[in-house]
Amino acid sequence: MPKIVVLDGYTLNPLPATESSPDHPSWEALAAIGELTVHDRTAPADIAHQAAKAEIVLTNKAPLSGETIASLPCLKYIGVMATGTNVVDLKTASEHGITVTNVPGYSTMSVAQHVFALILELCSQAGPLDSEVKAGRWQSCPDFCFTVAPLRELDGKTLGIVGLGAIGQAVARIGIAFGMKVLASARSPKQVDFPVNWVSTADLLRQSDIVSLHCPLTPETHHLINAQTLATMKSSAILINTGRGPLVEEQAVATALAGGQLGGYGGDVLLAEPPVHGSPLISAPRSVITPHVAWATVEARQRLMDAVVRNVQAFLAGSPANVVNSPVRS
């Protein structure tokens, strides 16, 4: 049986199982395939040691550099337990005949749901209002109701989506269900089965009441949202980023929020994760920040585990699926 090593198993089970959430993904299916060792976390300096005899290595965030890959003589397969593959030196893996696979599309609906969790929190203020009620403010209120900020309705608003891939399309469909008009911009506009107006990114930023970022992080999209682009947006606009932290210039967004030049910000990603030295967005007014969990519903993590198992099985059967490199066989 092949030796399988998981470098950072916590990414499949980021929360401990409890009575209310006992259904976290199990490693049993992988254990049935080979000799399985699961490490919750592996520091970069320890990867070569932990994976020394492994034929199959599975990773989410633990980096497999060219040097590390070259030091693993038994390695035949790297399974990235995520969609992005930047944690693996694909060139070195290919040169050593090592197959690398990923798992696309497992969290599409979970991320789209989280986008609207952030939007609704900023529009309906459920969290702050709940805190005030529990602090006793409603009990001492002379009126039958109170609020902590203006409440906003989505119906009739314009939702601008930068990048209309699978997640962007799921967000668009939810927006339409709320009665929103959808604008979209992308490198390559495509045919979709719902009403959307294709515009330039510049026009999208100017016209939208809510902007949600779903484009890949490239040199062209790095700091797509900056002081200059923020200045073109409506001062009441809400900006949502569940894509990649560097899509936005954090200090520029924080400054816009503090100066009343941006209506709100919802983010699930930051420039540095975890934010060891903090982030200006965490303390910015009218901001809601979650710790990169949009993907992490129980259902999405189970789909991820199932796909990881299928990828390993396909590789062992000689018909690898979801391959992201071009391994050179000797």
N, C-alpha and C positions, 0 to 999 in steps of 0.2 A: 504494500500500500504506500502511496506517495506521502512524503512528510509535508504537512501543511502548517504554516506559521502565520498567525494573524498578529500584526504589529500593534494595532490600536483598536482592540475590540470594544472599548467604551463608546466608540462612535455609533455602534449599532444599538447599544443600550445605555444612553446617556443619563437615564434616571433609574434608580433602584426599583425593582418590582415591589409593589405594595398590594394590599388587599383590593384597592380600587384600580390598580393597573397591573394585573398579573401577566398580561399577554405580550410581554416583550419578546422579540425574536429569539429563537433558540439556535444554538450552534450544532444541534444534534444531526441535522442533515449533512453538514460538512464532516462531522466526526465519522459518519458512516462511509464517507468516501476515502478517507485517509487517516494517517496518524496526526491528529490535530493538537496544536498548542496555541492557546489564545492568551496574548498579553494585553492587559487593559491599556497600557501605554508603553511606548518604547522611545527613549531619548535617542536623538540622531547618532550619538556616539556609541550606542549599544546595538544598533540595528544589525551590523555585520556579525556580531556575536550571537544575537538572538536567532538570526536566520541562517546561521553558518551551514547547516546541513539540509536546509529546506529546498525542496523542488518547486514548491508553490508558496508564494508569499502574497498575503492579502494586506492592503493598506488603505487608509482613508486620508489621513494627514501626515503620517510618518513619511519623511522624504527618502526616496531611493535615488541617491546621486549616482553619477557615472562611476565614481570611485567605489562606492558601496556595491553597486551591481557587479563590477569587475572582480570584486573580492569574494563573490559567492559562486563557487564552482559547480554546485549542484542545481542552481536555480534554472528553471525552465519556463516559469510562468509567473507573471505579476498580475494580480487582480486588483484593480482600483475599486474600492467600495464606495464609489461616488461617480459623478459625471465628469468633473474636471480631472485632467491627468497631469497637471503641472507639477505634481509631487514626484513624478518619475522622469528620469533622463531617458526619453524615448529613443534617442539616437544610439546611446550606448547599449540599451536593451536590444535594439535591432541588430547592432553589430555582433552581439553575443548570441544571437539566435533565440532570444527570449521573447515570448509572446506577452503582450500587454493588452488587457481588456478593461473596459469601464462599464458603468451601468447608467444608460441614458433614460430620462423620462420617468423615473420612479416617483418623483415628488411633485409633479406638475400641479395636481389639484390642491395639494397641501400648501404649496407656496402661494398659489392664487388665493386660497382661503385666507392666508396670513396677510396678504396685501390688503384685503378688505377688513381684516381685524384691525390693522393699523389705521386705515381710512376711517372706519366707524368710530374708533376710539377718539380720533381727532375731531370728528364731526359731532358725535353724540355725547362725548365727555363721560362715558359710563364709569370709568375708573375713578376720576376725581370726584364725581358726584357720590359714588358709593363710599369713598373715604370720608366725605363731609357728612353724609348721613350717619355713618357709624361713629363719627366723632361727636354726634349729638346736635348738629346744626339744624336738622329738620324739626327735631323736637322743640327747639327754642325759636323756630321761625314764626313770625306773626302771620305769615301767609300760608296758603295750601301748597305752594311750591317755591322753589328757588333754583338758580343755576349758578355755575361758576364761570361760564364763558358762553358766548353766543353758540347756539346749536344750529347745525347746518343740515340741509336736506340734499340728497344726492340726485333726486329726480330732476331732469332738465340740465344738469351740469355737464360740462365737457371733460371727458377723461382722455388724456393724451398718453399713449403707450409708445415708449421708445424701444423698438425691437419686438417684432410680432412673431416670435417663435411659439413653441408649444405653450409655455407659461403665459406669454403675452396674450395669446389667443384665449386662454382660459380666463384671464383677467378681463379681457374685452367682453366675453359672453356674460360674466357676472355683472359687469358695468351696465350692459344693455338691459339685463333683468331688473336693474335698479332704475331704469329709465334714463340712462345717461347717453349722450352722444359721444361716439368714439372717434378720435383722431389717432393715426399711427404714422410712425416714420421707421424706416429700415433701409439697410443697404440695398436690399432687393425686394421690393414690394411683391406680394404674392396674392393669389386668389384665395379668398376665404368665404365661408358660408354664412356670414353675418354682415350687417351694414357697417362699413368703416370708411372714413375719408383719409386717403393717403396725402400727407403733406410733408414738407421739409421739417427737420428737427427744429429749426429756428422758428418756423410758423407754429409748430406744435407747442413750443414753450410759451409763445406769446398768447396763444388762444385758449390754453387749457386751464380749467379750474383745479384739476388734479393731474399730476404728472407721475407716472410709474415707470421706473427704469428696468428694462429687461433685455438690454443689449449686452453682448459679450464685452469683456474688458480687453481693449486693444490700445495701441499707441494713439489711435484716433479718438477713442472714447475715454481715455484717462483724463480725469477732471473735466468731463463733459459739462458738469454743472460747476460753474465757477462764478466769480464776482460779475463778470461780463454777461454771462447767460442768465444769471439770477436777475440782473437789472432789467431784462426783457420780459420777465414773467409778471403776472398779476400779483399785486401785493397780498391778495387774499388767497393765492394758490397754495395747495398742499403738494409737497414733494414726497414720493415714496421710493425707497431704495431697498429692494430685497435681492439685488443682483450681486454686485461686488463693491466693496467699500471705496476703492479708488475711483469709482465713477463720479464721485462728488468731492469737491475740495471742502473738507470739513469746516475749516475756519471761516470760509466764505459763507457757507450755509448758516453757521452759528451767528455770524455777524448780521446776516440778513434777517434772521429770526429776532435777534435782539433789537434791531432797528425798525421792525415792523414792515420790512420789505418782502417778507414771506409769511404766509398764513399758518403754515405748520409743516412739520417734517416727521415722517415715520421711517425708521430704518431697522433692518435686521442684520446689517453688516457694517463693519467699520474698517478703517484703514489698517489698524492693527488688532488682531484677535488672539487672546484677550487684550483689552486696552490697558496694558500695564501702566502706562503713564497717563491714563485718562484720555478723553476725547472732548473737544469743545462741544460736541453735539449732546453729550450726556447731560450737561447742565444748562443747555440752551432752552429758552422758553418755548412753549408750544411744540416740544419734541417728544416723541415716544420711541424708545430704543429697546429692542429685544435682542437677546444674545445668540444670534445666528441659529434660530430654531425653526424657521419657516418650513424646513424640509422634514422635521423630526416627529411628525405624528406617528402614532403606533402603526397605522395602516401603511404609511410610506416606508417606514423602517422594515416592516415585514416584506413589502414588495422588493426592497433593496436586498434583504437577506435571500429571498427566493431567487432573485436574479443572479446574485453572487454564486449561489449553488449551481444554477443552470450554466453559468459561464465556465465554472470549473469542470462540470460534467462534460460540457461540449469540448473543452480542450483535451480532456483525457480520452474522449472518444475520437479524437483526430479531426474534429470539425469545429474549431474555435469560433465563437460568436462575439460580436462587439469588440473586435480587434481594432486598436488605435495606432498600431505601428506596423512596420514591415520587417519582421524578423528574417535575418539572413541565415538560412539553414546550411550547416556544414556537411 
